[in-house]
C-alpha cells in the first residue's frame, strides 16, 4: 500500500479515544479547552472528517493534533506525523514527521512502528534501511496493526529480497488472515488470490470469491475487477449478471483502475450485456494499454491490424505487439503477434526466420496459434526447410494443449497418411475430440464419413445424424463442396429416418440447401420436386 493511501486511512477512519459513544465537536471542544488530550484528538478527528457539527478544516485539525501531541498522546503524534509527511494542514516536513513518530514508537504504539517502518523503507528523512524496516514492521504486525500485517503477508506471498524475506505461502496466509479479519481490504483481496490459485491454502473458488466480495465492498479496486469479471463470465459458481458486473467495473473505474478499463473494453468488444461496439472497445483498451495492461495492448494491436473500431494501421499494430513484449517478455500473445507481423510483412519487412523465432518463443509458453503456424510452415516448407517431424511435433503440442484446430488437423494427417502412417481409427479419435469440443467443421467431416462409411469406418447413421446436425450450426465454416455434402447427407437422414425420425419437410429443406451449394444429385432432386 502506498503511503498516500496510509494517510487517507489514518486521517479518515473514525475512532474516538475519549468516549465509546460518538459525540459532537462541541462536546469534545469543552474538554479539549480544559486540556484533555483525548478530547483534543477527537476534536481534531471531527475537523478532519467534517463531522460532529463542524465543517472539514485541516488547519483546525492540525492545531488540535499539535496540542494533543505535545501532551505525548501517541495517536495524535502519529496522525500529525502523517500530516507533516504530506503537507496536510501544515508545511511538508519529514524531520517533524520523524520526530513525532519516534515519540510514539517509545510508547510502543503499533501505528507508529508501522509508519516508522515505511519511512525506513522509502528513505524519508532517514537513510533507506531494510533491516530497520523489518524490525519495525514485525513489531507493528505483532501488536495488531492491520496494515503492517498486510504488508508482511504480501512480502511473504511474493518474497522480498531487499529484506531477506523468502516466499513462504504459509506465513503469508497467516498474516493476511489477521489483517483481513480486521477489515483490511488489500489483505482480503490477496487472500482471494491465494484461495483462487491454491497458494498456502487448498484451492477453493467459493472462499476466493468471498474474500473478493469483502475486499470489493471495502473499496479495493482490483477486487472489484475480480468480482466484475466473475459476473461477466459466470466464474466462481456465480451466474452471469451484467448489471452487477457493470456496478463493480464502474466502481473500479472511479478509482482509475487500469484493469477496469480493460474489462470495459471487453464489455464492448464482445457485446457482454450490450451491443458490440468496436470503437468504444478501442477507446477503453487504449486507456488500459496506456497503463501497460498487456492484454489490452495485444487486443488493441489486433484491432489496428484488422481495422476493428480504428483505422487499419499495420505499423501501429506492430509497435503495439512490440510494446506488449517489452512490457512482459513472457507475453505469448505479443510474441505470437510479432511472429504474425514478420510472417506477413505487417508493419515490418517480411522475414520468415524472425517469424519462426517469435512463434517458437510463444509456442514454448503454450500459445496454440503459434504452434499451429509452425506446423504449417514446417509442413509446407514456407520460407524454411520442410521438416515434417517438427511439423508433427508442434501439431501434437497444440493438440495436447486442447486446440480444436490441432486436434482436427492431427486427425486429418492420420486420415490422409502423407506425413503420418495412415490410421483411420486414430483419425476418427482426434476428429471426434475436436467435434465434441465444439468444432462444427470437424463435426461435418465426421458426419459425412459415418454416413457413407468411408475408409475402414463402419456406417453409423446415429453418429452421422449427431454430427451432421451439429455441423449445420456453422455453415460459414465450410467451403461449398463439403457444405453441400453435409446438407445432402442430413437431408437423407430425414428422408429415410436414418439416425432420426422421418421428416419430409426438413428433408426437402436440406436438399434445397445442398443444391444451392452445388450438390448435383440434390439439384436433380429439387428439379424433380418442382415438376
Secondary structure as UniProt FT lines:
FT   HELIX           3..12
FT   HELIX           25..32
FT   TURN            33..35
FT   HELIX           37..49
FT   TURN            52..53
FT   HELIX           58..70
FT   TURN            71..72
FT   HELIX           74..86
FT   HELIX           94..105
FT   TURN            106..108
FT   HELIX           110..122
FT   HELIX           130..142
FT   TURN            143..144
FT   HELIX           146..158
FT   HELIX           161..163
FT   HELIX           169..181
FT   TURN            182..183
FT   HELIX           185..197
FT   HELIX           205..217
FT   TURN            218..219
FT   HELIX           221..233
FT   TURN            236..237
FT   HELIX           242..254
FT   TURN            255..256
FT   HELIX           258..270
FT   HELIX           278..290
FT   TURN            291..292
FT   HELIX           294..306
FT   HELIX           314..327
FT   TURN            329..330
FT   HELIX           332..344
FT   HELIX           352..364
FT   TURN            365..366
FT   HELIX           368..380
FT   HELIX           388..400
FT   TURN            401..402
FT   HELIX           404..416
FT   HELIX           424..436
FT   TURN            437..438
FT   HELIX           440..452
FT   TURN            455..456
FT   HELIX           461..471
FT   HELIX           472..477
FT   HELIX           480..496
FT   HELIX           504..516
FT   TURN            517..518
FT   HELIX           520..529
//
